[in-house]
Amino acid sequence: MAAAPEWLTHDYIEHALRTHYKDDKLQIVHLELNPALGPGENYGGVLTRVRVRFTLSQQSQEEQLQNLIVKTSIDDDELTKELMAPYDIYNREMTIYEEVLPKLNELLKEIDEFEPLFPTAIFVDRERMAIIFEDLAVAHYVMADRVKRLDKDHAHLILRKLAKMHATSAVLNERNAGSLEKYDRGFFNRYTDAYSGYFVGGLLAAARWMSQEPECAQYGQKLFELAPHYMDIGRECFAPLRESVNVLAHGDVWTNNVMVKYDAVTGRPVDILLIDFQYSFWGSPTIDLHHFFNTSLLEPLRREEQGVLFEFYHRIFRNILTKLNYKQNPIPSLHQFQLQAEEKRFFAMHSAVVVQPVMISEDSTDACFNALMNDDERGIRFKNRLYNNPIVQQNLKALMPVFDRKGLLEVNQCC
């Protein structure tokens, strides 16, 4: 497990709480720090759970208890830091929490559609690249099981919140002269190929496994041929839509980037909150849907009911845009939206073939950001093991013929 940063001390937490409560005499009485997640659970940052008891100057020394999550940058080797620098994920997320998400909430309040979409950041520190949140576990929010994946009840909750986030972001951008269009550094972007070690490396690991399976060998060969073109195709996929509604996409919607509240009696999910906006970008809302469906849904929900789920999302998305009087581009009909989803379906293939094997892996050997990003011997060994997973193998055997029939394995699909 990743240890808490050395600078995350009693004095640091005390300063953060004093800033949040606007109380220079706040005093910490007791502090506990523990890792929030284990190896392989998160690759976008170090999460530390903080339990703190403190007193406020105006409350006669009565102790307060607060549980916090501190999210900090990955303290990895210099090569990985260099690879990640062009994405600027930590500054982006801090800006989104400070300047964007509160405005989306205000737009929902305009039309009486407000419901919490995401947690509130109580302290943002750009020098240390840290964000402090209230620990959602106290309000009985938990992470769902990333290996078991999500059913339709979970999917509906996530799609409703995602549709509201997307629609309000389109309106905010319209009202603020394109202020969100600067977020142009999603997983695939024109500035860097730094993620090629993960993306192309994962594609090649999938191809190596497929080449050893008689029923998949033809697809393995196509993936080998696709590899030199892969990052270019991804960039084309991430290009904003022309003359249609673009949004601030979450960028990485999957099981571990939502927090779920369950009914104590029935065990059914009753609410979700979206977390982790490091890869948010301006582009098609369908990219978020492809990623979510192909990393996090149960089988056969992914294979048989995506059309129904696209319709569920579209109804809410269109409703919020209409209520907020969005005019910048034509709001797509369901048919048009489905066509846009097909235009961006490369990302469905990418999410299924390259990303999901990482997301549902139970093998923690070498499961770190360094191995994920790099194509050295350790990184290749880590990626190869992902395709030893029987669930991954079963899924890809079912999905590769579908992707092939849609032309998603062709080298010229950008043209």
C-alpha positions as CSV (number, residue, x, y, z in Angstrom):
1,M,0.0,0.0,0.0
2,A,1.2,3.5,-0.7
3,A,2.2,5.3,2.4
4,A,1.0,8.8,3.3
5,P,3.4,11.6,2.2
6,E,5.9,12.7,4.8
7,W,4.5,16.2,4.8
8,L,1.0,15.0,5.7
9,T,1.4,15.9,9.4
10,H,-0.5,17.1,12.4
11,D,0.4,20.7,11.6
12,Y,-0.7,20.3,8.0
13,I,-4.1,18.9,8.8
14,E,-4.5,21.5,11.5
15,H,-3.8,24.3,9.0
16,A,-6.3,22.8,6.5
17,L,-9.0,22.6,9.1
18,R,-8.3,26.1,10.4
19,T,-8.7,27.4,6.8
20,H,-11.9,25.4,6.2
21,Y,-13.6,26.4,9.5
22,K,-12.1,30.0,9.5
23,D,-10.9,29.4,13.0
24,D,-7.2,30.2,13.8
25,K,-7.5,28.7,17.2
26,L,-8.8,25.3,16.2
27,Q,-6.7,22.6,17.9
28,I,-6.2,19.0,16.9
29,V,-6.5,16.6,19.9
30,H,-5.9,13.3,18.1
31,L,-4.9,12.3,14.5
32,E,-4.8,8.9,12.7
33,L,-3.6,8.3,9.2
34,N,-4.1,5.1,7.2
35,P,-4.0,4.1,3.5
36,A,-7.5,4.2,2.0
37,L,-6.8,1.7,-0.8
38,G,-4.6,-1.2,-1.5
39,P,-2.4,-2.1,-4.6
40,G,-4.3,-2.2,-7.9
41,E,-7.3,-0.3,-6.5
42,N,-6.3,3.1,-7.8
43,Y,-3.7,4.4,-10.3
44,G,-4.5,8.1,-10.3
45,G,-3.3,9.2,-6.9
46,V,-2.4,8.3,-3.3
47,L,-5.5,8.2,-1.0
48,T,-5.1,8.5,2.7
49,R,-7.8,8.2,5.3
50,V,-7.6,10.7,8.1
51,R,-9.5,10.5,11.4
52,V,-9.2,13.6,13.5
53,R,-10.5,14.9,16.7
54,F,-10.3,18.7,17.3
55,T,-11.7,21.6,19.2
56,L,-13.0,24.9,17.9
57,S,-12.4,28.1,19.7
58,Q,-16.1,29.0,20.0
59,Q,-17.3,25.6,21.4
60,S,-15.9,25.5,24.9
61,Q,-13.3,22.8,24.1
62,E,-16.0,20.3,23.1
63,E,-14.3,17.8,20.8
64,Q,-15.4,17.5,17.2
65,L,-14.7,14.3,15.2
66,Q,-14.1,14.4,11.4
67,N,-13.2,11.8,8.9
68,L,-11.3,13.0,5.8
69,I,-9.8,11.6,2.6
70,V,-6.6,13.3,1.4
71,K,-5.8,12.8,-2.2
72,T,-2.2,13.4,-3.2
73,S,-0.1,13.0,-6.3
74,I,1.8,9.7,-6.9
75,D,5.3,9.7,-5.6
76,D,6.8,7.4,-8.1
77,D,10.1,7.4,-10.0
78,E,11.3,10.2,-12.2
79,L,10.5,8.5,-15.5
80,T,6.8,8.1,-14.5
81,K,6.7,11.7,-13.3
82,E,8.1,12.8,-16.6
83,L,5.5,10.8,-18.5
84,M,2.6,12.2,-16.5
85,A,3.7,15.8,-16.6
86,P,1.9,16.7,-20.0
87,Y,-1.4,15.5,-18.6
88,D,-1.2,18.0,-15.7
89,I,-3.9,15.9,-14.0
90,Y,-3.5,17.3,-10.4
91,N,-3.8,20.9,-11.3
92,R,-6.8,20.1,-13.6
93,E,-8.7,18.3,-10.9
94,M,-8.1,21.0,-8.3
95,T,-9.3,23.6,-10.7
96,I,-12.4,21.6,-11.6
97,Y,-13.3,21.1,-7.9
98,E,-12.7,24.8,-7.1
99,E,-14.1,26.5,-10.2
100,V,-16.3,24.2,-12.2
101,L,-18.3,21.8,-10.1
102,P,-19.8,24.4,-7.8
103,K,-21.2,26.2,-10.9
104,L,-22.8,23.0,-12.2
105,N,-24.6,22.7,-8.9
106,E,-25.9,26.2,-9.2
107,L,-27.3,25.5,-12.7
108,L,-29.2,22.5,-11.4
109,K,-30.7,24.7,-8.6
110,E,-31.9,27.1,-11.3
111,I,-34.3,24.5,-12.6
112,D,-35.1,22.7,-9.3
113,E,-33.1,19.7,-10.4
114,F,-30.4,19.9,-7.8
115,E,-29.1,16.7,-6.2
116,P,-25.5,16.1,-5.1
117,L,-23.4,14.9,-8.0
118,F,-20.0,14.9,-6.4
119,P,-18.3,15.4,-3.0
120,T,-17.2,18.9,-1.9
121,A,-13.5,19.7,-1.5
122,I,-12.8,21.3,1.8
123,F,-9.2,22.2,1.1
124,V,-7.1,22.5,-2.0
125,D,-3.3,22.8,-1.9
126,R,-1.6,23.5,-5.2
127,E,1.9,23.5,-3.8
128,R,1.5,19.9,-2.4
129,M,-0.9,18.8,-5.2
130,A,-3.4,17.7,-2.5
131,I,-7.2,17.8,-2.1
132,I,-9.0,17.1,1.1
133,F,-12.5,15.8,1.1
134,E,-14.9,14.7,3.8
135,D,-14.8,11.0,4.0
136,L,-17.9,9.8,2.3
137,A,-17.8,6.5,4.2
138,V,-19.2,8.5,7.2
139,A,-22.4,9.1,5.2
140,H,-22.4,5.4,4.3
141,Y,-21.0,5.8,0.8
142,V,-18.7,2.9,-0.2
143,M,-17.1,1.7,-3.4
144,A,-18.9,-1.1,-5.2
145,D,-17.0,-4.3,-6.0
146,R,-14.9,-3.6,-9.1
147,V,-14.4,-7.3,-9.8
148,K,-18.1,-8.2,-9.5
149,R,-19.1,-5.2,-11.5
150,L,-22.4,-3.3,-11.6
151,D,-26.0,-4.2,-12.4
152,K,-28.8,-2.0,-13.9
153,D,-29.8,-0.3,-10.7
154,H,-26.2,1.0,-10.3
155,A,-26.1,1.9,-14.0
156,H,-29.2,4.0,-13.8
157,L,-28.0,6.0,-10.8
158,I,-24.6,6.7,-12.5
159,L,-26.1,7.6,-15.8
160,R,-28.6,10.0,-14.2
161,K,-25.8,11.9,-12.4
162,L,-23.6,11.8,-15.4
163,A,-26.3,13.2,-17.7
164,K,-26.8,16.1,-15.3
165,M,-23.1,16.8,-15.1
166,H,-22.7,16.7,-18.9
167,A,-25.7,18.8,-19.6
168,T,-24.9,21.5,-17.1
169,S,-21.3,21.6,-18.3
170,A,-22.5,22.3,-21.9
171,V,-24.7,25.1,-20.6
172,L,-21.9,26.6,-18.5
173,N,-19.6,26.6,-21.5
174,E,-22.2,28.3,-23.6
175,R,-22.8,31.0,-21.0
176,N,-19.1,31.5,-20.3
177,A,-17.8,31.9,-23.8
178,G,-16.2,28.5,-24.2
179,S,-14.5,28.5,-20.7
180,L,-14.4,24.6,-20.6
181,E,-12.9,24.0,-24.0
182,K,-9.4,24.5,-22.5
183,Y,-9.8,21.0,-21.0
184,D,-8.3,19.2,-24.0
185,R,-6.0,16.6,-22.3
186,G,-8.1,13.5,-22.0
187,F,-6.5,10.0,-22.2
188,F,-5.8,10.6,-25.9
189,N,-4.7,14.1,-26.8
190,R,-2.6,16.1,-29.3
191,Y,0.0,17.1,-26.7
192,T,1.5,13.7,-25.7
193,D,1.7,10.0,-26.3
194,A,2.9,9.4,-22.8
195,Y,0.1,6.8,-22.2
196,S,1.3,4.7,-25.1
197,G,3.2,2.5,-22.7
198,Y,-0.1,1.6,-21.0
199,F,-2.4,1.7,-24.1
200,V,-0.3,0.2,-26.8
201,G,1.5,-2.0,-24.3
202,G,-1.9,-3.4,-23.1
203,L,-3.0,-3.8,-26.7
204,L,0.1,-5.8,-27.5
205,A,-0.3,-8.0,-24.4
206,A,-3.9,-8.7,-25.5
207,A,-2.6,-9.6,-29.0
208,R,0.0,-12.0,-27.6
209,W,-2.6,-13.8,-25.6
210,M,-5.0,-13.9,-28.6
211,S,-2.3,-15.3,-30.9
212,Q,-2.1,-18.4,-28.7
213,E,-5.9,-19.0,-28.8
214,P,-7.1,-20.6,-32.0
215,E,-10.5,-18.9,-31.9
216,C,-8.9,-15.5,-31.4
217,A,-5.7,-15.7,-33.4
218,Q,-7.0,-13.7,-36.3
219,Y,-8.0,-10.9,-34.0
220,G,-4.5,-11.0,-32.3
221,Q,-2.9,-10.5,-35.7
222,K,-5.2,-7.5,-36.4
223,L,-4.2,-6.0,-33.0
224,F,-0.5,-6.3,-33.8
225,E,-1.1,-4.5,-37.1
226,L,-3.3,-1.9,-35.3
227,A,-0.7,-1.0,-32.7
228,P,1.4,1.5,-34.7
229,H,-1.8,3.5,-35.5
230,Y,-3.4,3.2,-32.1
231,M,-2.6,6.5,-30.5
232,D,-3.6,8.4,-33.7
233,I,-7.0,6.7,-33.8
234,G,-7.5,7.5,-30.1
235,R,-6.8,11.2,-30.7
236,E,-9.3,11.2,-33.5
237,C,-11.9,9.6,-31.3
238,F,-11.3,12.2,-28.6
239,A,-11.8,15.1,-31.0
240,P,-14.9,17.2,-30.0
241,L,-18.0,16.7,-32.1
242,R,-18.8,19.1,-35.0
243,E,-22.0,21.0,-34.8
244,S,-23.4,19.1,-31.9
245,V,-23.3,19.2,-28.1
246,N,-20.0,18.7,-26.5
247,V,-19.6,18.5,-22.7
248,L,-17.0,18.4,-19.9
249,A,-16.7,14.6,-19.8
250,H,-15.7,13.0,-16.6
251,G,-13.0,11.1,-18.5
252,D,-12.7,8.0,-16.4
253,V,-16.1,6.7,-15.3
254,W,-15.7,3.2,-13.8
255,T,-16.6,1.4,-10.6
256,N,-13.9,2.8,-8.4
257,N,-14.7,6.4,-9.5
258,V,-18.2,6.4,-8.0
259,M,-19.2,6.1,-4.4
260,V,-22.4,4.2,-3.7
261,K,-24.9,4.4,-0.9
262,Y,-27.0,1.3,-0.2
263,D,-30.3,0.8,1.5
264,A,-29.7,-0.7,4.9
265,V,-32.6,-3.1,4.6
266,T,-32.8,-4.1,0.9
267,G,-29.1,-3.7,0.0
268,R,-30.1,-1.9,-3.2
269,P,-28.1,1.1,-4.3
270,V,-30.0,4.4,-3.6
271,D,-27.5,7.1,-4.5
272,I,-24.1,7.6,-6.1
273,L,-21.5,10.4,-6.2
274,L,-19.0,10.9,-9.0
275,I,-15.3,11.3,-7.9
276,D,-11.9,11.7,-9.5
277,F,-11.9,14.3,-12.3
278,Q,-8.2,14.1,-13.2
279,Y,-8.9,13.2,-16.8
280,S,-11.9,15.4,-17.5
281,F,-11.9,16.8,-21.0
282,W,-14.1,18.7,-23.5
283,G,-15.6,16.3,-26.0
284,S,-18.4,13.8,-26.8
285,P,-20.5,12.6,-23.8
286,T,-20.6,9.2,-25.5
287,I,-17.0,8.6,-24.6
288,D,-17.9,8.5,-20.9
289,L,-20.7,6.0,-21.7
290,H,-18.5,3.7,-23.7
291,H,-15.9,3.7,-21.0
292,F,-18.4,3.0,-18.2
293,F,-20.3,0.3,-20.1
294,N,-17.1,-1.6,-21.1
295,T,-15.2,-1.4,-17.8
296,S,-17.9,-1.7,-15.2
297,L,-21.1,-3.4,-16.3
298,L,-22.1,-7.0,-15.6
299,E,-22.3,-9.4,-18.4
300,P,-24.7,-9.8,-20.2
301,L,-25.9,-6.2,-19.4
302,R,-22.9,-4.8,-21.4
303,R,-23.6,-7.1,-24.4
304,E,-27.4,-6.9,-24.6
305,E,-28.7,-3.7,-23.1
306,Q,-26.5,-0.9,-24.1
307,G,-29.1,0.5,-26.4
308,V,-31.6,0.8,-23.6
309,L,-29.0,2.4,-21.4
310,F,-28.1,5.0,-24.1
311,E,-31.8,5.9,-24.3
312,F,-32.1,6.2,-20.5
313,Y,-29.1,8.6,-20.4
314,H,-30.2,10.6,-23.5
315,R,-33.7,11.3,-22.1
316,I,-32.2,13.0,-19.0
317,F,-29.5,14.7,-20.9
318,R,-31.9,16.2,-23.4
319,N,-34.3,17.2,-20.6
320,I,-31.7,19.2,-18.6
321,L,-30.4,20.9,-21.7
322,T,-33.9,21.9,-22.7
323,K,-34.8,23.2,-19.2
324,L,-31.7,25.3,-19.1
325,N,-32.5,26.7,-22.6
326,Y,-29.3,25.5,-24.2
327,K,-29.0,26.9,-27.8
328,Q,-25.3,26.7,-28.9
329,N,-25.7,23.6,-30.9
330,P,-28.7,21.4,-31.9
331,I,-29.6,19.0,-29.1
332,P,-29.3,15.5,-30.7
333,S,-32.3,13.3,-31.1
334,L,-32.0,9.8,-29.8
335,H,-31.2,8.6,-33.3
336,Q,-28.5,11.2,-33.8
337,F,-27.1,10.4,-30.3
338,Q,-26.9,6.7,-31.2
339,L,-25.0,7.7,-34.4
340,Q,-22.6,9.8,-32.4
341,A,-22.0,6.8,-30.1
342,E,-21.1,4.7,-33.2
343,E,-18.7,7.4,-34.3
344,K,-16.9,7.1,-31.0
345,R,-17.1,3.4,-30.5
346,F,-13.4,2.9,-30.9
347,F,-13.2,3.9,-27.2
348,A,-15.6,1.0,-26.4
349,M,-13.1,-1.4,-27.9
350,H,-10.2,0.3,-26.2
351,S,-12.0,0.2,-22.8
352,A,-12.9,-3.5,-23.2
353,V,-9.6,-4.8,-24.5
354,V,-7.0,-2.6,-22.8
355,V,-8.6,-1.0,-19.7
356,Q,-11.1,-3.5,-18.2
357,P,-8.4,-6.2,-17.7
358,V,-6.6,-3.7,-15.4
359,M,-9.8,-2.7,-13.6
360,I,-10.9,-6.2,-12.7
361,S,-7.5,-7.8,-12.0
362,E,-7.2,-9.6,-8.7
363,D,-3.4,-10.2,-9.1
364,S,-1.6,-7.4,-7.2
365,T,1.9,-8.5,-8.3
366,D,3.6,-5.5,-9.7
367,A,0.3,-3.6,-9.6
368,C,1.6,-0.1,-9.5
369,F,1.5,3.0,-11.7
370,N,5.0,2.5,-12.8
371,A,4.3,-1.0,-14.2
372,L,1.1,0.2,-15.8
373,M,2.7,3.1,-17.6
374,N,6.0,1.7,-18.7
375,D,7.0,-0.9,-21.3
376,D,10.1,-2.3,-19.5
377,E,10.4,-5.9,-18.5
378,R,8.4,-5.4,-15.3
379,G,5.6,-3.5,-17.2
380,I,5.3,-6.2,-19.9
381,R,5.2,-8.9,-17.3
382,F,2.4,-7.1,-15.4
383,K,0.3,-6.6,-18.6
384,N,0.8,-10.1,-19.8
385,R,-0.6,-11.4,-16.5
386,L,-3.8,-9.4,-16.9
387,Y,-4.8,-11.7,-19.8
388,N,-4.5,-14.8,-17.7
389,N,-7.7,-13.9,-16.0
390,P,-10.5,-16.3,-17.1
391,I,-13.1,-13.6,-16.9
392,V,-11.1,-11.3,-19.2
393,Q,-10.5,-14.2,-21.6
394,Q,-14.3,-15.1,-21.7
395,N,-15.3,-11.5,-22.3
396,L,-12.8,-10.9,-25.1
397,K,-13.7,-14.2,-26.8
398,A,-17.3,-12.9,-26.9
399,L,-16.5,-9.3,-27.8
400,M,-13.7,-9.4,-30.4
401,P,-16.0,-10.7,-33.2
402,V,-18.4,-7.8,-32.5
403,F,-15.6,-5.2,-32.6
404,D,-14.1,-6.8,-35.7
405,R,-17.5,-6.7,-37.6
406,K,-17.7,-2.9,-36.7
407,G,-14.4,-2.3,-38.3
408,L,-12.7,-1.3,-35.0
409,L,-9.7,-3.4,-35.6
410,E,-8.9,-1.8,-38.9
411,V,-5.8,0.4,-39.3
412,N,-7.5,3.0,-41.5
413,Q,-10.6,3.7,-39.4
414,C,-9.6,7.4,-38.9
415,C,-10.0,8.0,-42.6
